[in-house]
Every structure is written in C-alpha cells, then in structure tokens.
Amino acid sequence: SERVLVEEYAGDDALPISRYLADDSPEGLEVRKRLAGPLLRAFLKMVFVDNFIHADLHPGNVLVRAIPNRTNSQRVDHTIIFL
C-alpha cells in the first residue's frame, strides 16, 4: 500500500555522522570528503524527487555504516542512513 512506511534495523555497526564530523585526522577528513557527495544527493533526492521533508534532520539522525570494499581490501565504503 502507498500508505505504509517500511523501516529496517540499522544495526549496531552504524554510527551517527557526528562521529565522522568530529574526526579531524587525515583519515577522518578523507571519509568526510567521500560522504559529502552521496549525502547531498540523498538529501536533494529526498526533498525534490520524493517530495519528503525530514522534520528532525540533525547529525544524530544520520547514521553511517562502514562496509568493507569487495574488490579492494584496503578501502572501506560507507552507507548513509536517515532516521
């Protein structure tokens, strides 16, 4: 039905984006650079394509899950989750 909201458990490995924002190390800055584009695209899609406004969007309501890269063991990919 169009009137049903489906959610899933984000898991214990998803961290608030505020943890990434507070990390000023070179690795933390690189992760923030990699998160910036997908985060902006997800937000713009949510507002302009899906016509959805998140009324309580703050760093505690945006989670990031690190996922090992399948093709490069030295690289970690990230998934962004809006709560």
C-alpha positions as CSV (number, residue, x, y, z in Angstrom):
1,S,0.0,0.0,0.0
2,E,1.2,3.6,-0.6
3,R,0.3,4.5,2.9
4,V,2.7,2.1,4.7
5,L,6.1,3.2,6.0
6,V,8.7,0.4,5.9
7,E,11.8,0.6,8.2
8,E,14.6,-1.7,9.0
9,Y,17.0,-2.1,11.8
10,A,20.2,-0.2,11.1
11,G,22.4,-2.5,13.1
12,D,24.9,-1.8,15.9
13,D,27.7,-1.0,13.4
14,A,26.0,2.2,12.1
15,L,27.4,5.3,13.8
16,P,26.0,8.8,13.9
17,I,27.6,11.1,11.3
18,S,28.5,13.4,14.1
19,R,31.3,11.0,15.0
20,Y,32.7,11.4,11.5
21,L,32.3,15.2,11.7
22,A,34.3,15.4,14.9
23,D,37.3,13.4,13.4
24,D,39.9,15.9,12.2
25,S,42.5,13.3,11.4
26,P,43.7,12.9,7.8
27,E,41.7,9.7,7.5
28,G,38.6,11.4,9.0
29,L,38.8,14.3,6.5
30,E,39.1,11.8,3.6
31,V,36.0,9.9,4.8
32,R,34.1,13.2,5.2
33,K,35.0,14.1,1.6
34,R,33.8,10.7,0.3
35,L,30.5,11.1,2.3
36,A,29.7,14.7,1.2
37,G,28.6,14.0,-2.3
38,P,26.3,11.0,-1.6
39,L,24.9,12.7,1.5
40,L,24.0,15.8,-0.6
41,R,22.5,13.8,-3.4
42,A,20.4,11.7,-1.0
43,F,19.1,14.8,0.7
44,L,18.3,16.6,-2.5
45,K,16.5,13.4,-3.9
46,M,14.5,13.1,-0.6
47,V,13.3,16.8,-0.9
48,F,12.9,17.3,-4.7
49,V,12.2,13.9,-6.1
50,D,10.5,12.1,-3.3
51,N,8.8,15.3,-2.0
52,F,9.7,14.3,1.6
53,I,10.8,16.7,4.3
54,H,12.6,15.2,7.3
55,A,11.4,17.3,10.2
56,D,14.1,16.4,12.6
57,L,17.3,16.1,10.5
58,H,20.4,16.6,12.6
59,P,23.7,14.7,12.9
60,G,22.3,12.3,15.4
61,N,19.6,11.2,12.9
62,V,22.0,10.5,10.1
63,L,23.9,7.2,10.5
64,V,26.9,5.9,8.6
65,R,27.7,2.3,8.2
66,A,31.2,1.2,7.1
67,I,31.2,-1.6,4.6
68,P,34.4,-3.4,3.5
69,N,35.1,-3.0,-0.2
70,R,34.8,-6.3,-2.0
71,T,37.4,-5.5,-4.7
72,N,39.9,-3.6,-2.6
73,S,40.6,-4.8,0.9
74,Q,42.4,-1.5,1.8
75,R,39.3,0.6,1.1
76,V,36.1,0.9,3.1
77,D,32.8,2.0,1.5
78,H,30.0,3.8,3.5
79,T,26.2,3.6,3.6
80,I,24.2,6.7,4.7
81,I,21.0,6.0,6.7
82,F,18.5,8.7,7.6
83,L,16.5,8.1,10.7
